[in-house]
Amino acid sequence: MLVLAGNDVIRPTRPWVLGIAIRSDDPEDLLAVPLGDGRFAYAGDLGRLYRAWFGRRAGRVDPLTLTRIDTVLRVALDL
């Protein structure tokens, strides 16, 4: 999962954040963003994540990928 949170949401007191699935297969959808390692972040699988479920951080996405994810989330959420 790719955890999505703005600066105002990243607080230990907030138990839920948003996340999107990371897939190993290409969903062949406009809402899919390639991560560069053969995997895809797919905004069509947007969901809520409970903070207590988190393990350790596995990595970060680069700024260009983050911009692309922001764009597909705006499309998915009709913003």
ABEGO torsion letter per residue (X at the ends): XBBBBBAAABBAABABBBBBBBBABBAGBAABBBAGAGBBBBAAABBBBBAAABBBBAEBBBAAAAAAAAAAAAAAAGX
